[in-house]
Amino acid sequence: MKVTIIGSGFSSLAASCYLAKSGYDVTIFEKNKTIGGRARQLIKDGFTFDIGPTWYWMPDVFERFFSDFGKSPADYYTLEKLNPAYSVYFGINDYITIEDTLDKICIAFEKEEKGSSKKLKKFIENAKSNYDIAIKDLVYNPGVSPLELVTVETFKKINQFFSNIKRDVRKEFKNQRLVKILEFPVLFLGAKPSDTPSFYSFMNYADFGLGTFHPKKGMYQVILALESLAKELGVTIQTESPVDNILIEDGEAKGIVSNGKTYKSDIVLSGADYHHTETLLDQPYRQYSESYWSKKTFAPSSLLFYVGFDKKIANVNHHTLFFDVDFDLHAEAIYDNPKWPDEPLFYASFPSKTDANSVPDGQEAAIFLIPLAPGLEDTPALREAYFEKIMTRFETLTSQIIKNHVIFKESFCINDFIKDYNSYKGNAYGMANTLMQTAFLRPKLKSKKVKNLFFTGQLTVPGPGVPPSLISGKLVADLITKYHKL
């Protein structure tokens, strides 16, 4: 039985592996020159950058994925636990460093707020309990029924679905610097802490309990690992093959048209942007209206810069966050009143701090990211203005001059997310995991209107992020094998 997969991101590659292992004839069609979806790579003048994800959290999810094939991540790439995990700037030469164990983090918290280490341990203990329920059980459900959420364990946690992270954190911690650090991990879920259910504190356990890792040579090594595994299992991958439309015959998906050529198959699975995929169908076959999509809360887009410096950058770690401006005002500019933020928070990654081979000797690779509301105007002038803005702050906060040491810079923003990934309004991370967009309330893995048409990726279950995307690939493969047994 032939399966056509649209897109080659994490979820598509994961699904292809499961389906090929089950005996399906699988072909992936990727519109870009290289595979990986949002997790592609930029190589320029001896510098190597991950274009997309740079954080490796939840290592157990990756272990679980590879173990399903009798493999381990170590068979494909070398993983290093970062210490420090990251640092957070709040002012000039004023930062908190998050190290690699909870005990060390407790010491840092205690220095900031007396008595906070005891509260932190209790908070993380609850977060671990939520993690054990969510990541080891709940997220491996296909989002078909609300009953998937009803277990003895979740019933005990019911109140945590109706409170929120912001309320819980601020009830226990008064120091605003610690509050920002504890609210930061849920940004990976694409929503404000005030809109994120308390149950999602499991992200804090992923942060403080499990730690932050880095695959040697970068996150793209995980994509290459998935590609290698997929090909071992017999998957065919075609790049530079954008899909023009999905073939429908008598209400059934029968293949795709790519570059004007028809490719017949028994099943079509899209790991491309969900909204875009439905535009490949005639109106009667679409499940969700434009009104539906416009009312949903989307995770942010981003303005990214990939910068080569001709010297080493001091006073930063591999991952460094800059929270020296008002967190709530920036969040408001993303979710409540979409606009370019006046004073943006930003994140910087320096992969060459860990991977010396990613740059020429004595130089530094840097990735800068500003979260933005999707759908904003995106122009070269705006990009340049914001680069100047964050570079000026960076120099002040870290007490060094770097602007005149830039060898080159490349940028990636809303227009690029649309052009390269057909991303709805140029979003970077998919649909936010708010209470009303969780589990069975997200867009479905299986089309209700077209037989043999399925979806995977960060707009469906379980949600945004690399580990959830791997899980999404497994979930949709399980659904396909359920409905189309060989």
C-alpha positions as CSV (number, residue, x, y, z in Angstrom):
1,M,0.0,0.0,0.0
2,K,1.5,3.3,-1.1
3,V,1.7,6.4,1.2
4,T,2.5,9.9,0.0
5,I,3.8,12.2,2.7
6,I,3.9,16.0,2.1
7,G,6.8,17.7,3.8
8,S,10.0,16.4,5.5
9,G,9.9,18.0,9.0
10,F,10.2,16.1,12.2
11,S,6.7,14.8,12.2
12,S,6.7,13.7,8.6
13,L,10.1,11.9,9.0
14,A,8.9,10.2,12.2
15,A,5.7,9.0,10.6
16,S,7.6,7.7,7.5
17,C,9.7,5.6,9.7
18,Y,6.8,4.0,11.6
19,L,4.8,3.4,8.4
20,A,7.8,1.9,6.5
21,K,8.5,-0.4,9.5
22,S,4.8,-1.5,9.2
23,G,5.3,-2.4,5.6
24,Y,3.9,0.6,3.7
25,D,5.6,1.9,0.6
26,V,6.4,5.5,1.6
27,T,7.5,8.5,-0.5
28,I,8.1,11.9,1.0
29,F,7.7,15.1,-1.2
30,E,9.7,18.1,0.1
31,K,9.3,21.5,-1.6
32,N,12.8,22.8,-0.5
33,K,16.2,21.7,-1.7
34,T,17.0,20.2,1.7
35,I,14.9,18.2,4.1
36,G,14.0,19.1,7.7
37,G,11.2,21.6,7.3
38,R,11.7,24.4,9.9
39,A,14.8,22.5,11.1
40,R,17.0,23.1,8.2
41,Q,20.6,24.3,8.2
42,L,22.5,27.3,7.0
43,I,26.2,26.9,6.0
44,K,28.1,30.1,5.0
45,D,31.8,31.1,4.9
46,G,32.7,28.2,7.2
47,F,29.9,29.0,9.7
48,T,27.1,26.5,10.5
49,F,23.8,27.5,11.9
50,D,20.6,25.6,12.8
51,I,17.9,27.7,11.0
52,G,15.1,26.5,13.2
53,P,15.1,24.7,16.6
54,T,18.2,25.1,18.8
55,W,16.9,23.7,22.1
56,Y,17.1,19.9,22.8
57,W,14.7,19.2,25.6
58,M,12.9,16.0,26.8
59,P,15.7,13.5,25.8
60,D,13.4,10.7,26.9
61,V,11.1,11.4,24.0
62,F,13.9,11.0,21.5
63,E,15.1,7.8,23.3
64,R,11.6,6.4,23.1
65,F,11.3,7.2,19.4
66,F,14.5,5.5,18.4
67,S,13.9,2.5,20.7
68,D,10.8,1.8,18.7
69,F,13.2,0.8,16.0
70,G,15.7,-1.0,18.1
71,K,18.0,2.0,18.0
72,S,19.3,4.8,20.2
73,P,20.1,8.5,19.5
74,A,23.7,7.5,20.2
75,D,23.6,5.4,17.1
76,Y,23.3,8.6,15.1
77,Y,24.6,11.5,17.0
78,T,26.5,12.5,20.1
79,L,24.5,14.3,22.8
80,E,26.0,16.7,25.4
81,K,24.3,18.0,28.5
82,L,25.0,21.7,28.6
83,N,26.4,23.3,31.8
84,P,25.3,26.0,32.1
85,A,22.0,25.2,30.5
86,Y,21.5,28.9,29.8
87,S,21.8,32.4,31.4
88,V,19.2,35.2,31.7
89,Y,20.2,38.9,31.5
90,F,18.1,41.4,33.5
91,G,20.5,44.4,33.3
92,I,24.0,45.5,32.6
93,N,26.3,42.6,33.7
94,D,23.4,41.4,35.7
95,Y,22.3,37.9,35.0
96,I,21.3,34.6,36.6
97,T,22.9,31.4,35.4
98,I,20.8,28.2,35.2
99,E,23.2,25.2,35.7
100,D,22.7,21.5,34.9
101,T,21.2,20.2,38.2
102,L,18.2,21.1,40.3
103,D,20.5,21.4,43.4
104,K,22.6,24.0,41.7
105,I,19.6,25.9,40.5
106,C,18.2,25.9,44.0
107,I,21.4,27.6,45.2
108,A,20.9,30.3,42.5
109,F,17.3,30.8,43.5
110,E,18.1,31.1,47.2
111,K,20.6,33.8,46.4
112,E,17.8,35.8,44.8
113,E,15.0,35.1,47.3
114,K,15.5,33.6,50.7
115,G,13.4,30.5,51.2
116,S,12.7,30.1,47.4
117,S,14.8,26.9,47.1
118,K,12.3,25.0,49.2
119,K,9.4,26.3,47.2
120,L,11.2,25.5,44.0
121,K,11.7,21.9,45.0
122,K,8.0,21.5,45.8
123,F,7.1,23.2,42.5
124,I,9.4,20.9,40.4
125,E,8.1,17.9,42.3
126,N,4.6,18.7,41.1
127,A,5.9,19.5,37.6
128,K,7.6,16.1,37.5
129,S,4.3,14.4,38.4
130,N,2.6,16.3,35.6
131,Y,5.5,15.3,33.2
132,D,5.1,11.6,34.1
133,I,1.4,11.9,33.4
134,A,1.6,14.0,30.2
135,I,4.7,12.9,28.4
136,K,4.7,9.3,29.4
137,D,0.9,8.8,28.7
138,L,-1.5,11.6,27.7
139,V,0.4,13.0,24.7
140,Y,0.6,9.6,23.1
141,N,-3.2,9.8,22.5
142,P,-4.5,10.7,19.1
143,G,-6.9,13.6,20.1
144,V,-9.9,11.7,19.0
145,S,-12.0,11.9,22.2
146,P,-12.2,13.9,25.4
147,L,-12.2,10.6,27.2
148,E,-8.4,10.3,26.4
149,L,-7.9,12.9,29.2
150,V,-9.9,11.1,31.8
151,T,-7.7,8.9,33.9
152,V,-7.4,8.5,37.7
153,E,-4.2,10.6,37.5
154,T,-5.7,13.5,35.6
155,F,-8.8,13.5,37.8
156,K,-6.5,14.2,40.7
157,K,-5.0,17.1,38.7
158,I,-8.3,18.5,37.5
159,N,-7.8,21.9,39.2
160,Q,-4.6,22.4,37.3
161,F,-6.4,22.6,34.0
162,F,-8.4,25.5,35.3
163,S,-5.6,27.5,36.9
164,N,-2.7,28.9,35.0
165,I,1.1,29.0,35.1
166,K,1.3,32.8,35.9
167,R,-1.0,32.5,38.9
168,D,0.8,29.5,40.3
169,V,4.3,30.9,39.9
170,R,3.5,34.3,41.3
171,K,1.6,32.8,44.3
172,E,4.8,31.2,45.4
173,F,7.6,33.4,44.2
174,K,7.8,37.2,44.7
175,N,11.1,37.9,43.1
176,Q,10.3,39.0,39.6
177,R,13.5,37.7,38.1
178,L,12.7,34.2,39.4
179,V,9.1,34.6,38.1
180,K,10.4,35.4,34.6
181,I,12.7,32.3,34.6
182,L,9.8,30.0,35.8
183,E,7.4,31.5,33.2
184,F,9.9,31.2,30.4
185,P,9.6,27.5,29.5
186,V,5.9,27.6,28.6
187,L,6.7,30.1,25.8
188,F,7.8,26.9,24.0
189,L,4.1,26.0,24.0
190,G,3.2,29.3,22.2
191,A,1.0,31.1,24.7
192,K,1.2,33.6,27.5
193,P,1.7,32.1,31.0
194,S,-1.6,33.6,32.0
195,D,-3.3,31.5,29.2
196,T,-1.4,28.3,29.8
197,P,-3.0,25.7,32.2
198,S,-1.1,24.9,35.3
199,F,-0.8,21.3,34.3
200,Y,1.8,22.5,31.7
201,S,4.3,23.1,34.5
202,F,5.7,19.8,33.2
203,M,7.8,22.1,30.9
204,N,9.5,23.4,34.1
205,Y,10.5,19.8,34.9
206,A,11.8,19.4,31.3
207,D,13.9,22.5,32.0
208,F,15.2,22.1,35.6
209,G,14.7,18.4,36.1
210,L,15.9,16.9,32.8
211,G,18.1,19.7,31.6
212,T,19.2,21.2,28.3
213,F,21.2,19.2,25.8
214,H,23.0,19.8,22.5
215,P,23.6,17.3,19.7
216,K,27.2,17.6,18.5
217,K,27.2,19.6,15.2
218,G,23.7,20.9,15.9
219,M,20.0,20.1,15.9
220,Y,20.2,19.2,12.2
221,Q,22.0,16.0,13.2
222,V,18.6,14.8,14.5
223,I,17.1,15.4,11.1
224,L,19.9,13.5,9.4
225,A,19.4,10.7,11.9
226,L,15.7,10.5,11.0
227,E,16.6,10.6,7.3
228,S,19.1,7.8,7.8
229,L,16.6,5.7,9.7
230,A,13.9,6.3,7.2
231,K,16.1,5.3,4.3
232,E,17.2,2.2,6.2
233,L,13.5,1.3,6.3
234,G,13.0,1.9,2.6
235,V,11.5,5.4,2.5
236,T,12.0,7.4,-0.7
237,I,12.6,11.2,-0.3
238,Q,12.1,13.6,-3.2
239,T,13.3,17.2,-2.6
240,E,12.5,20.3,-4.8
241,S,9.0,18.7,-5.1
242,P,6.3,21.1,-4.1
243,V,2.8,19.7,-4.0
244,D,0.4,21.5,-6.3
245,N,-2.8,19.7,-5.2
246,I,-4.1,16.6,-3.6
247,L,-6.0,14.2,-5.9
248,I,-9.5,13.4,-4.8
249,E,-11.6,10.7,-6.4
250,D,-15.1,9.8,-5.1
251,G,-14.2,11.5,-1.8
252,E,-10.9,9.6,-1.4
253,A,-7.4,10.9,-1.4
254,K,-5.7,9.2,-4.3
255,G,-2.3,10.9,-4.5
256,I,-0.8,14.2,-5.3
257,V,0.4,16.4,-8.1
258,S,4.0,17.7,-7.8
259,N,5.7,19.9,-10.4
260,G,2.8,19.1,-12.8
261,K,3.3,15.3,-12.5
262,T,0.7,13.0,-10.9
263,Y,1.8,10.5,-8.2
264,K,-0.9,8.0,-7.3
265,S,-1.1,6.5,-3.8
266,D,-3.5,4.8,-1.5
267,I,-3.0,7.3,1.4
268,V,-1.9,10.9,1.6
269,L,-0.4,12.2,4.8
270,S,0.5,15.9,5.1
271,G,3.1,17.2,7.5
272,A,3.0,20.6,5.8
273,D,1.2,23.5,7.4
274,Y,-2.4,22.3,8.1
275,H,-4.1,25.4,6.7
276,H,-2.0,25.3,3.6
277,T,-2.7,21.6,3.1
278,E,-6.4,22.3,3.0
279,T,-5.9,24.9,0.3
280,L,-4.7,22.0,-1.9
281,L,-8.3,20.7,-1.7
282,D,-11.4,22.0,-3.3
283,Q,-13.6,23.9,-0.9
284,P,-16.1,21.1,-0.2
285,Y,-13.3,18.9,1.1
286,R,-11.9,21.3,3.6
287,Q,-12.7,20.7,7.3
288,Y,-11.9,24.2,8.6
289,S,-13.0,27.6,7.4
290,E,-10.9,30.7,7.1
291,S,-13.0,32.0,10.1
292,Y,-11.9,29.0,12.1
293,W,-8.2,29.6,11.5
294,S,-8.5,33.4,12.1
295,K,-10.0,32.8,15.6
296,K,-7.3,30.4,16.8
297,T,-4.4,31.5,19.0
298,F,-1.2,30.9,17.1
299,A,2.2,30.6,18.6
300,P,4.5,33.5,17.7
301,S,6.4,34.1,14.5
302,S,10.0,35.2,14.8
303,L,12.6,37.6,13.5
304,L,15.9,35.6,13.3
305,F,19.4,36.7,12.5
306,Y,22.3,34.3,11.7
307,V,25.4,36.3,12.3
308,G,29.1,35.5,11.8
309,F,31.5,37.5,14.0
310,D,35.3,37.8,13.5
311,K,36.0,37.4,17.2
312,K,34.9,35.4,20.2
313,I,31.9,36.9,22.1
314,A,32.4,37.2,25.9
315,N,29.9,37.1,28.8
316,V,27.4,34.8,27.2
317,N,26.6,31.1,27.3
318,H,25.5,28.7,24.5
319,H,21.9,29.8,25.2
320,T,21.4,33.3,26.6
321,L,18.0,35.1,27.2
322,F,17.6,38.9,27.4
323,F,14.8,39.7,29.8
324,D,15.9,43.3,30.6
325,V,12.6,44.8,29.3
326,D,9.0,44.4,30.2
327,F,7.9,40.7,29.6
328,D,4.2,41.5,29.7
329,L,4.4,44.4,27.2
330,H,6.1,42.2,24.7
331,A,3.6,39.4,25.2
332,E,0.8,41.9,24.7
333,A,2.3,42.9,21.4
334,I,2.2,39.3,20.3
335,Y,-1.2,38.1,21.6
336,D,-3.4,41.0,22.5
337,N,-2.5,43.9,20.3
338,P,-0.4,42.5,17.5
339,K,2.4,44.9,16.5
340,W,6.1,45.1,16.4
341,P,7.2,45.4,20.0
342,D,8.7,48.7,21.1
343,E,11.2,47.0,23.4
344,P,11.6,43.3,22.5
345,L,12.8,40.5,24.6
346,F,15.2,38.4,22.6
347,Y,17.2,35.2,22.7
348,A,20.7,34.5,21.5
349,S,22.3,31.2,20.7
350,F,26.1,30.8,20.3
351,P,26.5,27.2,19.0
352,S,30.2,27.7,18.6
353,K,30.5,27.9,22.4
354,T,29.9,24.1,22.3
355,D,30.8,23.2,18.8
356,A,34.1,24.8,18.0
357,N,34.1,23.2,14.5
358,S,30.9,25.2,13.6
359,V,33.1,28.3,12.9
360,P,36.5,29.2,11.6
361,D,39.2,29.5,14.3
362,G,38.8,32.5,16.6
363,Q,35.3,33.5,15.3
364,E,31.8,33.1,16.7
365,A,28.5,32.0,15.3
366,A,25.4,33.6,16.7
367,I,21.6,33.2,16.3
368,F,19.4,36.0,17.6
369,L,15.6,35.6,17.8
370,I,12.8,38.1,18.6
371,P,9.3,36.6,19.0
372,L,6.7,38.4,17.0
373,A,3.0,38.2,16.4
374,P,2.2,36.3,13.1
375,G,0.8,38.2,10.2
376,L,2.7,41.5,10.8
377,E,4.3,43.6,8.1
378,D,7.8,42.4,7.3
379,T,10.2,44.6,5.5
380,P,14.0,44.9,5.1
381,A,13.9,48.2,6.9
382,L,12.1,46.8,9.9
383,R,14.5,43.9,10.1
384,E,17.5,46.3,10.0
385,A,16.0,48.6,12.6
386,Y,15.4,45.7,15.0
387,F,18.9,44.3,14.4
388,E,20.3,47.6,15.4
389,K,18.0,47.8,18.4
390,I,19.0,44.4,19.9
391,M,22.7,44.8,19.0
392,T,22.8,48.1,20.9
393,R,21.2,46.5,23.9
394,F,23.4,43.4,23.7
395,E,26.6,45.6,23.7
396,T,25.3,47.5,26.7
397,L,24.2,44.5,28.7
398,T,27.3,42.4,28.1
399,S,29.8,45.3,28.2
400,Q,31.5,44.7,24.8
401,I,31.6,46.0,21.3
402,I,30.4,43.6,18.6
403,K,28.7,45.6,15.8
404,N,31.9,46.4,14.0
405,H,32.9,42.7,14.2
406,V,30.0,41.4,12.1
407,I,31.4,39.5,9.0
408,F,27.9,38.8,7.6
409,K,24.3,38.4,8.7
410,E,21.3,36.6,7.2
411,S,17.8,37.2,8.4
412,F,14.6,35.1,8.4
413,C,11.2,36.5,9.3
414,I,7.4,36.3,8.6
415,N,7.7,36.5,4.8
416,D,10.3,33.7,4.8
417,F,8.1,31.4,7.0
418,I,5.3,31.9,4.4
419,K,7.6,31.4,1.4
420,D,9.6,28.5,2.6
421,Y,7.0,26.6,4.7
422,N,3.6,27.9,3.5
423,S,3.1,28.9,7.2
424,Y,-0.2,30.4,8.1
425,K,0.4,34.1,8.7
426,G,4.1,33.3,8.9
427,N,3.8,31.6,12.3
428,A,7.0,29.8,13.5
429,Y,5.7,27.3,16.1
430,G,2.2,26.3,15.1
431,M,-0.9,26.6,17.2
432,A,-0.6,27.5,20.9
433,N,-1.5,25.0,23.6
434,T,-4.1,27.0,25.4
435,L,-6.9,25.2,27.4
436,M,-9.3,25.4,24.4
437,Q,-6.6,24.2,22.0
438,T,-5.4,21.1,23.8
439,A,-5.7,17.5,22.8
440,F,-9.1,16.6,21.2
441,L,-9.7,20.4,20.7
442,R,-6.9,20.7,18.1
443,P,-7.3,20.1,14.4
444,K,-7.7,16.4,13.7
445,L,-5.1,13.9,12.5
446,K,-7.6,12.2,10.3
447,S,-9.8,14.2,7.8
448,K,-13.5,14.0,8.4
449,K,-14.3,14.9,4.8
450,V,-11.8,12.9,2.7
451,K,-11.1,9.2,3.1
452,N,-7.4,8.2,3.4
453,L,-6.2,11.8,4.1
454,F,-4.3,12.4,7.3
455,F,-2.3,15.2,8.9
456,T,0.6,15.5,11.3
457,G,2.8,18.2,12.8
458,Q,2.6,21.1,15.2
459,L,-0.9,22.4,14.3
460,T,-2.4,19.1,15.3
461,V,-1.8,16.9,18.4
462,P,0.1,17.0,20.6
463,G,1.3,20.5,19.7
464,P,4.3,22.7,19.0
465,G,7.9,21.8,19.6
466,V,10.3,19.1,18.4
467,P,9.4,16.3,20.9
468,P,5.6,16.8,20.2
469,S,6.3,16.6,16.5
470,L,8.1,13.3,16.8
471,I,5.1,12.1,18.9
472,S,2.6,13.4,16.3
473,G,4.4,11.3,13.6
474,K,3.9,8.2,15.7
475,L,0.2,9.0,16.5
476,V,-0.8,9.5,12.9
477,A,1.1,6.4,11.8
478,D,-0.8,4.4,14.4
479,L,-4.1,5.8,13.1
480,I,-3.2,4.9,9.5
481,T,-2.3,1.4,10.5
482,K,-5.6,1.2,12.4
483,Y,-7.7,2.2,9.4
484,H,-5.6,0.6,6.7
485,K,-4.3,-2.7,7.9
486,L,-1.9,-4.5,5.5
